[in-house]
Amino acid sequence: MKVLITGISGALARKVAVRLATAGHTVLGLDRRPWPDAPDNIEVFEADLRKRPAEDVFRLHRPDAVIHMGTVTHLSAATEERYRINLHGTRAVFEHGNQYGVGQTLFIGRHTVYGAAPDAPLYHSESDPPLGASTYPALSDLVAADLFAGSALWQWPEMCTSVLRIVYVLGPSQRGTLASYLSGPFVPTVLGFDPLFHFMHEEDAAHAIVLALEARLRGVYNVAGPQPVPISVLARVIGKRTLPLPEPLFHRALGKFGLPWLPRGAESHVKYPVVIDGSRFEAETGFAPEWSEKATMESFRWPG
């Protein structure tokens, strides 16, 4: 199978690419960022998803499947740029896929689109609406991209589309949203709250994406790892200390004193859990995480 991976320069996307190439698939990559040491059996094209050179990759190479991992978070782009990349980039992927005969498209999303709130269910199923933007405006572009990908199920029914809402990813690469939050000498928390954090090892996440491709899943699926743990436990295992702050001071302190910067609305995700039920994905793919929550945390543990 010829597989095109958008956002291939990302840490998780590289792992997916290597797994697919090792399994004998023809792997192409598309990203604005270079991958200088990409394996010889993976061809990478540097292009913006929204520009003509990216469309040319679809037109000239006619991939059988596309894994769309070319979205960004508040950590790597400003609000206006995120909207252009996440929403317009996602739209371009599906439109090019439809125009040039792509038979299968996977959109790799995030479990945080469900949002964190005091009245939210402990375990979110795929039938729950993505309400993350209501409390966390910085998620609005990712929620919009997720919803657009879901709309492809009826817009282009001849294309096999799956939306994977994956929990936070941790591992030795020390890359990703949760990794950035844990990167400083202290882990800032809101005083009086110790929410569960749901995460999985980056190798398990890559394996799950490959399984979804092979199973030709159609629809929206939660992809969960081992059981979630409280943020206090996560911090302790990776060798960090939590820094509980009164809520009125929480946002003022972020970005200072070695603490990570988080956008407005992030408090909700540090106060309330976002935990998902991945049983449907497990039943249809046979997926089972190989890394326990303890092994995942230990693999991420920062030097020193």
C-alpha positions in Angstrom: 0.0 0.0 0.0 1.2 3.5 -0.8 0.7 5.7 2.3 1.1 9.4 2.6 1.7 10.8 6.1 1.2 14.6 6.6 3.1 16.2 9.4 5.7 13.4 9.0 8.5 15.4 10.8 6.7 15.1 14.1 8.0 12.6 16.6 5.0 10.3 16.6 4.5 10.5 12.8 8.1 9.4 12.3 7.5 6.3 14.4 4.4 5.5 12.4 6.3 6.0 9.1 9.1 3.7 10.1 6.7 1.0 11.2 4.8 1.1 7.9 8.0 1.1 5.9 9.3 -1.8 7.8 6.1 -3.7 7.2 6.7 -3.3 3.4 4.4 -0.3 2.6 5.5 2.5 0.3 5.7 5.6 2.6 5.6 9.2 1.5 5.8 12.2 3.8 4.6 15.8 3.5 5.6 18.5 5.9 6.8 22.1 6.0 9.6 21.0 8.3 12.5 18.9 7.0 13.3 15.4 8.2 17.0 15.4 7.4 17.8 11.9 8.5 14.7 10.2 7.1 15.3 6.5 6.1 16.2 5.9 2.5 12.9 4.0 2.0 10.8 7.0 3.0 10.4 9.9 0.6 9.7 13.3 2.2 8.3 16.3 0.4 8.7 19.8 2.0 5.5 21.7 1.3 2.6 23.5 3.0 -0.6 21.5 2.9 -2.6 24.5 1.7 -0.3 25.2 -1.3 -0.1 23.8 -4.8 3.1 21.7 -4.3 1.3 19.7 -1.7 -1.6 19.1 -4.1 1.0 17.9 -6.6 2.1 15.2 -4.3 -1.5 13.8 -4.3 -1.8 14.3 -8.0 1.5 12.7 -9.1 1.9 10.0 -6.5 -1.8 8.9 -6.0 -1.5 7.4 -2.5 -3.9 4.7 -1.5 -4.2 6.0 2.0 -3.4 9.2 3.9 -2.7 9.5 7.6 -3.2 13.2 8.5 -1.0 14.2 11.4 -0.2 17.7 10.2 -2.1 19.6 12.9 -0.5 21.9 15.5 -1.2 23.1 19.0 -0.8 26.4 20.8 2.8 25.3 21.6 4.0 25.7 18.1 1.8 28.3 16.4 -0.2 31.5 17.1 -4.0 31.4 17.0 -4.5 32.7 13.4 -1.8 30.4 12.0 -3.3 27.4 13.9 -6.7 28.0 12.2 -5.0 28.1 8.8 -3.0 25.0 9.4 -5.5 22.9 11.4 -8.8 23.7 9.7 -7.8 24.7 6.2 -5.0 22.1 6.1 -7.4 19.4 7.1 -9.9 20.5 4.5 -7.2 20.4 1.8 -6.2 16.9 2.8 -9.8 15.5 2.4 -10.5 17.5 -0.8 -7.3 16.4 -2.4 -8.0 12.8 -1.3 -11.4 12.9 -2.9 -10.1 14.5 -6.1 -7.2 12.1 -6.6 -8.7 8.8 -5.6 -7.4 8.2 -2.0 -9.3 5.2 -0.7 -8.7 5.7 3.0 -7.9 8.6 5.3 -7.1 8.7 9.0 -7.3 11.9 10.9 -5.2 11.8 14.1 -6.9 13.9 16.7 -6.7 14.5 20.4 -8.8 13.3 23.3 -8.8 16.8 24.8 -11.4 17.9 22.2 -14.0 16.5 24.7 -13.1 19.3 27.1 -12.7 19.3 30.9 -15.5 20.4 33.1 -16.8 19.6 36.6 -20.1 18.0 35.2 -18.4 16.0 32.5 -18.6 12.2 32.6 -15.5 10.4 34.0 -15.2 8.3 30.8 -16.0 9.9 27.5 -17.3 7.6 24.7 -17.3 8.4 21.0 -20.9 9.6 21.2 -20.0 12.5 23.5 -19.8 15.8 21.7 -16.4 17.6 21.5 -16.9 20.6 23.8 -13.3 21.5 24.5 -13.6 24.9 22.8 -16.3 26.0 25.3 -13.9 26.1 28.2 -10.5 26.2 26.4 -10.5 28.6 23.4 -7.1 27.5 22.3 -8.6 24.1 21.4 -11.2 25.6 19.0 -9.2 25.1 15.9 -8.5 21.5 16.8 -12.2 20.9 17.6 -13.1 22.4 14.2 -10.6 20.2 12.4 -11.9 17.1 14.2 -15.5 17.9 13.3 -14.6 18.6 9.7 -12.8 15.2 9.5 -15.9 13.6 10.9 -18.1 15.3 8.3 -16.0 13.5 5.6 -17.9 10.3 6.6 -21.0 11.6 4.8 -19.5 14.2 2.4 -17.3 11.6 0.7 -18.8 8.2 1.7 -16.7 6.4 -0.9 -13.6 7.3 1.1 -13.0 5.1 4.2 -12.5 7.8 6.9 -11.6 7.3 10.6 -11.0 9.9 13.2 -8.8 8.7 16.1 -9.0 10.7 19.3 -5.7 9.7 21.0 -4.8 10.4 24.6 -1.6 12.3 25.5 1.5 10.6 24.3 4.6 10.2 26.5 8.0 8.6 25.9 11.7 9.0 25.4 11.3 11.6 22.7 10.0 14.0 25.4 7.8 15.7 22.7 4.2 16.7 22.8 1.6 18.8 24.7 1.9 16.9 28.0 5.7 16.7 27.7 5.9 20.5 27.4 3.6 20.9 30.5 6.0 18.6 32.4 9.2 20.1 31.2 10.0 22.6 33.9 11.5 22.1 37.4 8.0 22.2 38.8 4.6 21.0 37.5 2.1 23.8 38.2 -1.3 22.7 39.5 -4.4 24.4 40.8 -4.6 24.3 44.6 -7.1 21.7 45.8 -7.2 19.7 42.5 -5.4 16.6 41.5 -7.0 15.4 38.2 -6.5 12.1 36.4 -4.3 12.4 33.3 -4.8 9.9 30.5 -1.7 9.0 28.5 0.0 6.2 26.5 3.5 5.4 25.4 4.5 6.8 22.0 5.3 3.3 20.7 1.8 2.1 21.6 0.3 5.2 19.9 2.2 4.5 16.7 1.1 0.8 16.9 -2.5 1.8 17.3 -2.4 4.1 14.2 -1.0 1.3 12.1 -3.6 -1.1 13.4 -6.4 1.4 12.5 -5.0 1.7 8.9 -4.8 -2.1 8.5 -8.3 -2.6 9.9 -9.8 0.0 7.6 -11.8 1.5 10.4 -14.7 3.8 9.5 -16.0 6.3 12.0 -14.8 8.0 15.2 -12.7 6.1 17.7 -11.2 6.8 21.1 -7.6 5.4 21.5 -6.7 5.0 25.1 -3.6 3.5 26.8 -3.3 2.1 30.3 -5.3 3.5 33.2 -5.0 7.2 33.9 -3.1 8.4 37.0 -3.4 11.6 39.1 -1.1 14.4 38.1 0.6 14.2 41.5 1.6 10.6 40.8 2.8 11.4 37.3 5.0 14.2 38.6 6.5 12.1 41.3 7.3 9.2 39.1 9.1 11.4 36.5 11.1 13.0 39.2 9.3 16.4 39.5 7.4 18.2 42.2 4.0 19.8 41.8 3.6 23.4 42.6 0.0 24.0 43.8 -1.1 27.6 43.1 -4.4 29.3 44.1 -6.5 29.6 41.0 -6.4 33.4 40.9 -2.6 33.2 40.7 -2.3 30.2 38.5 -2.4 31.9 35.1 -0.3 34.9 36.3 2.5 32.6 37.3 2.6 30.6 34.1 5.6 31.4 31.8 7.5 32.7 34.8 9.9 31.2 37.4 10.6 28.3 35.1 7.0 27.3 34.7 5.5 26.4 31.3 3.2 28.8 29.5 -0.4 27.8 28.9 -3.1 29.8 27.2 -6.3 31.0 28.9 -8.7 28.2 29.7 -5.9 25.7 30.4 -7.0 25.8 34.1 -9.9 23.6 33.3 -7.6 20.8 32.1 -5.5 21.1 35.2 -8.6 21.0 37.4 -10.7 18.3 35.8 -9.9 15.0 34.1 -10.4 14.2 30.4 -10.5 10.4 30.4 -11.8 8.3 27.5 -13.2 4.9 26.9 -11.2 3.1 24.2 -13.0 -0.3 24.3 -14.6 0.1 20.9 -11.2 0.6 19.2 -9.8 -2.3 21.2 -12.6 -4.6 20.1 -12.3 -3.8 16.4 -8.5 -3.8 16.1 -7.4 -6.1 18.9 -5.2 -3.3 20.3 -3.8 -3.7 23.8 -1.1 -1.4 25.2 2.2 -3.0 25.7 3.5 -0.3 28.0 1.9 0.1 31.5 1.3 3.5 33.0 4.3 3.0 35.3 6.6 1.9 32.4 5.4 4.8 30.3 6.2 7.3 33.0 9.6 5.8 33.7 10.5 5.9 29.9 9.7 9.6 29.9 11.6 10.5 33.2 13.8 13.5 32.6 17.5 13.2 33.2 18.6 14.4 36.6 
